């Protein structure tokens, strides 16, 4: 909504007088909202956004262009774009009815052209983007991306959506054996490397395995520290092994942002569990 002012002057006999000031208001007929369907983001996982356009006027609006900045932010002397548009993902609806796919140009911004909104009606765009290497995975981070709609005869409108980084642990485990060849009644060691690429430490993980052949007289360590049987359950008859709940911690990952490129690098948090016994 824009307010305008106007005043007239009257000249006569080398005299000029001014009228009163009149005030008017230009009511915007186009409004816009933007919503993120997902409550949080993780790097590499798809986010879905909706842009809703409403026309309260008595004439149809045609030829509109919707532009999304894909979360662009300033970094040092450059601009980084933390979202990558998913090609072909745009869906276009008018008054709830699906329309042919509009023209899309994607790069550091997303531009959707040829959008129309009928008089007294609405249009909706649904599209997807993926957080990339310029999206911070750190806890407390937020991606804010802003869309705008513009066209001939209408005032440009904008709307933003914010999505916070997911606060979570993301674990993986790998297992190795040493030695790979062992004599009967010989000793061997299983090593479990547990890694966390998430931004939150994990305290409730449980490691389970069933050893075949069964191990006898086992020794268990976590990060080189020997554990007592209270920290795990082991059945020497079946070879079934499980750590006790909350018996070890997998620290959160650490993240660094390259000072030149701005890309984030992840260093996983790690915990090593070893189990040694004889067969």
C-alpha positions as CSV (number, residue, x, y, z in Angstrom):
1,X,0.0,0.0,0.0
2,X,1.5,3.4,-1.1
3,X,0.4,6.8,0.0
4,X,0.6,9.8,-2.4
5,X,0.1,13.6,-1.9
6,X,-0.9,16.3,-4.3
7,X,-1.2,20.1,-4.1
8,X,-2.2,22.7,-6.7
9,X,-1.2,26.3,-7.2
10,X,-3.2,29.2,-8.6
11,X,-1.4,32.3,-10.1
12,X,-3.0,35.6,-10.7
13,X,-1.9,39.3,-10.8
14,X,1.7,38.3,-9.9
15,X,0.4,36.4,-6.9
16,X,0.5,32.6,-6.3
17,X,-1.7,30.8,-3.8
18,X,-1.6,27.1,-2.9
19,X,-4.5,24.7,-2.5
20,X,-4.8,22.3,0.4
21,X,-2.9,19.0,0.2
22,X,-4.9,16.0,-0.8
23,X,-3.9,12.5,0.2
24,X,-4.6,9.3,-1.6
25,X,-3.7,5.7,-1.2
26,X,-2.8,3.1,-3.9
27,X,-3.9,-0.3,-2.7
28,X,-1.7,-3.1,-3.8
29,X,-3.7,-5.9,-5.5
30,X,-1.0,-8.5,-5.5
31,X,0.2,-10.2,-2.2
32,X,2.7,-13.0,-1.7
33,X,3.6,-15.5,0.9
34,X,6.5,-18.0,1.0
35,X,6.6,-21.2,3.1
36,X,9.1,-23.9,3.7
37,X,7.4,-27.3,3.9
38,X,10.4,-28.8,5.9
39,X,10.9,-27.8,9.5
40,X,14.7,-28.1,9.3
41,X,17.5,-28.8,6.8
42,X,20.4,-31.1,6.4
43,X,23.1,-30.7,3.7
44,X,22.2,-32.8,0.7
45,X,18.6,-33.4,1.6
46,X,15.8,-31.9,-0.5
47,X,13.8,-28.9,0.8
48,X,10.3,-28.1,-0.6
49,X,9.1,-24.5,-0.9
50,X,5.7,-23.0,-1.8
51,X,5.1,-19.5,-3.1
52,X,1.5,-18.3,-3.0
53,X,0.2,-15.2,-5.0
54,X,-3.2,-13.6,-4.4
55,X,-4.8,-11.1,-6.7
56,X,-7.5,-9.0,-5.0
57,X,-8.0,-6.8,-8.0
58,X,-10.7,-6.9,-10.7
59,X,-8.3,-7.5,-13.5
60,X,-6.2,-10.5,-14.2
61,X,-2.4,-10.2,-13.7
62,X,-0.3,-11.8,-16.5
63,X,3.4,-12.1,-17.4
64,X,4.6,-12.0,-13.8
65,X,8.2,-13.1,-13.0
66,X,9.0,-14.8,-9.7
67,X,12.6,-14.7,-8.6
68,X,14.1,-16.6,-5.7
69,X,17.6,-15.7,-4.3
70,X,18.2,-19.3,-3.1
71,X,19.3,-18.0,0.3
72,X,22.2,-15.9,-1.0
73,X,24.4,-14.3,1.7
74,X,27.5,-12.1,1.8
75,X,30.8,-13.8,2.7
76,X,33.9,-11.7,2.8
77,X,33.9,-10.0,-0.6
78,X,31.7,-12.5,-2.4
79,X,28.1,-13.8,-2.4
80,X,27.5,-17.4,-1.6
81,X,24.3,-19.3,-2.6
82,X,23.5,-22.2,-0.2
83,X,20.7,-23.8,-2.1
84,X,20.7,-25.6,-5.5
85,X,17.5,-25.7,-7.4
86,X,16.2,-29.2,-8.2
87,X,15.8,-29.2,-12.0
88,X,12.3,-29.8,-13.2
89,X,10.7,-29.6,-9.8
90,X,8.5,-26.5,-10.3
91,X,4.8,-27.1,-10.2
92,X,2.4,-24.3,-11.1
93,X,-1.3,-24.1,-10.0
94,X,-4.0,-21.5,-10.7
95,X,-7.0,-21.5,-8.4
96,X,-5.9,-25.0,-7.4
97,X,-5.7,-26.4,-10.9
98,X,-2.4,-27.6,-12.2
99,X,-1.0,-25.6,-15.2
100,X,1.7,-26.4,-17.8
101,X,5.2,-26.0,-16.4
102,X,6.4,-22.4,-16.6
103,X,9.7,-21.2,-18.0
104,X,12.5,-21.6,-15.5
105,X,16.1,-20.2,-15.4
106,X,18.3,-21.4,-12.6
107,X,21.7,-20.5,-11.5
108,X,22.7,-18.3,-8.6
109,X,19.1,-17.3,-8.6
110,X,15.9,-19.0,-9.6
111,X,13.7,-17.2,-12.1
112,X,10.2,-18.4,-13.1
113,X,8.5,-16.4,-15.8
114,X,5.1,-16.3,-17.4
115,X,3.0,-16.5,-14.2
116,X,-0.6,-15.3,-14.2
117,X,-3.0,-14.7,-11.4
118,X,-6.7,-14.3,-12.3
119,X,-8.8,-11.5,-10.9
120,X,-9.9,-12.3,-7.4
121,X,-7.9,-15.6,-7.6
122,X,-4.6,-17.1,-6.7
123,X,-1.6,-18.9,-8.1
124,X,0.8,-21.2,-6.3
125,X,4.3,-22.4,-7.2
126,X,5.9,-25.4,-5.5
127,X,9.6,-26.2,-6.1
128,X,12.5,-27.9,-4.5
129,X,16.1,-27.0,-3.6
130,X,19.0,-28.9,-1.9
131,X,21.3,-27.3,0.7
132,X,24.8,-27.5,-0.8
133,X,28.4,-27.0,0.5
134,X,27.7,-23.3,1.2
135,X,24.9,-24.2,3.7
136,X,26.2,-24.2,7.2
137,X,25.7,-27.6,8.9
138,X,26.3,-26.1,12.4
139,X,23.7,-26.1,15.0
140,X,21.8,-22.8,15.2
141,X,22.4,-22.0,11.5
142,X,19.5,-20.7,9.4
143,X,18.9,-20.5,5.6
144,X,16.8,-17.5,4.8
145,X,15.7,-17.3,1.2
146,X,13.6,-14.5,-0.3
147,X,11.3,-14.6,-3.4
148,X,9.9,-11.6,-5.2
149,X,7.2,-11.2,-7.8
150,X,7.1,-8.4,-10.3
151,X,5.3,-7.5,-13.5
152,X,3.9,-4.6,-15.6
153,X,1.4,-2.5,-13.7
154,X,1.9,-4.1,-10.3
155,X,4.0,-3.2,-7.3
156,X,6.7,-5.7,-6.7
157,X,6.1,-7.9,-3.6
158,X,8.5,-10.1,-1.6
159,X,8.3,-12.9,0.9
160,X,10.9,-14.9,2.8
161,X,11.1,-18.3,4.4
162,X,13.6,-19.4,7.1
163,X,14.7,-23.0,7.7
164,X,17.0,-23.9,10.6
165,X,19.7,-26.5,10.4
166,X,18.6,-29.9,11.8
167,X,20.0,-30.5,15.3
168,X,20.9,-34.2,15.1
169,X,23.6,-36.9,15.2
170,X,24.3,-38.7,12.0
171,X,26.2,-42.0,12.7
172,X,28.0,-44.5,10.6
173,X,30.0,-47.6,11.7
174,X,32.7,-49.6,10.1
175,X,34.2,-52.8,11.3
176,X,37.7,-54.3,10.8
177,X,39.4,-57.5,12.0
178,X,43.0,-58.1,13.0
179,X,44.6,-60.5,12.2
180,X,42.6,-61.7,9.2
181,X,44.1,-65.2,9.6
182,X,44.2,-66.6,13.1
183,X,45.2,-70.1,14.4
184,X,42.8,-72.2,16.5
185,X,42.8,-70.9,20.1
186,X,44.4,-67.8,18.7
187,X,43.6,-64.2,19.6
188,X,41.8,-61.7,17.4
189,X,40.5,-58.1,17.7
190,X,37.4,-56.6,16.2
191,X,37.6,-52.8,15.8
192,X,34.5,-50.6,15.3
193,X,35.0,-47.1,14.1
194,X,31.8,-45.0,14.8
195,X,31.6,-41.6,13.1
196,X,29.2,-38.8,13.6
197,X,28.8,-36.2,10.8
198,X,26.0,-34.5,12.7
199,X,26.1,-31.3,14.8
200,X,25.0,-33.0,18.0
201,X,26.8,-35.6,20.1
202,X,25.2,-39.0,20.5
203,X,25.0,-40.5,24.0
204,X,22.4,-43.3,23.5
205,X,23.8,-45.5,20.8
206,X,24.1,-49.2,21.3
207,X,26.6,-51.4,19.4
208,X,25.5,-55.0,18.8
209,X,27.3,-57.9,17.1
210,X,27.2,-61.7,17.1
211,X,30.7,-63.2,16.9
212,X,31.1,-66.4,14.9
213,X,33.3,-68.1,15.9
214,X,32.5,-67.2,19.5
215,X,35.1,-65.2,21.4
216,X,36.3,-66.2,24.8
217,X,37.7,-64.1,27.6
218,X,36.9,-60.8,25.9
219,X,38.4,-57.4,26.6
220,X,36.5,-54.3,25.5
221,X,37.9,-50.8,25.2
222,X,36.4,-47.5,24.2
223,X,38.9,-45.0,22.7
224,X,41.7,-47.1,24.3
225,X,40.1,-47.2,27.8
226,X,39.2,-50.6,29.1
227,X,35.6,-51.2,30.0
228,X,34.1,-53.4,32.7
229,X,31.3,-55.9,32.2
230,X,28.8,-53.3,33.5
231,X,29.3,-51.4,30.3
232,X,28.3,-54.3,28.0
233,X,26.4,-57.6,27.8
234,X,28.1,-60.7,26.3
235,X,26.9,-64.3,26.0
236,X,30.0,-66.5,25.5
237,X,27.7,-69.3,24.4
238,X,26.0,-67.6,21.5
239,X,28.6,-64.9,20.9
240,X,26.0,-62.1,21.2
241,X,27.4,-58.8,22.3
242,X,25.8,-55.4,23.0
243,X,27.1,-52.3,24.7
244,X,25.0,-51.0,27.6
245,X,22.8,-48.0,26.9
246,X,24.6,-44.7,27.3
247,X,27.9,-46.4,27.8
248,X,29.8,-44.4,25.2
249,X,29.6,-41.0,23.6
250,X,30.1,-40.1,19.9
251,X,31.1,-36.4,19.7
252,X,29.6,-34.0,17.3
253,X,31.4,-33.2,14.1
254,X,33.3,-30.0,13.7
255,X,33.0,-27.8,10.6
256,X,35.2,-25.3,9.0
257,X,34.4,-22.8,6.2
258,X,37.1,-22.3,3.6
259,X,38.4,-18.7,3.8
260,X,38.6,-18.5,0.0
261,X,35.8,-20.5,-1.5
262,X,33.4,-20.4,1.5
263,X,32.6,-24.1,1.2
264,X,32.1,-26.0,4.5
265,X,34.2,-29.1,5.4
266,X,33.1,-31.7,7.9
267,X,35.4,-33.5,10.3
268,X,33.4,-36.3,11.8
269,X,33.4,-36.9,15.6
270,X,34.8,-40.4,16.2
271,X,34.7,-43.2,18.8
272,X,36.6,-46.4,18.5
273,X,35.5,-49.6,20.3
274,X,37.7,-52.7,20.2
275,X,36.8,-56.2,21.3
276,X,39.6,-58.7,21.8
277,X,39.2,-62.4,22.6
278,X,40.3,-65.9,21.7
279,X,38.6,-68.4,19.5
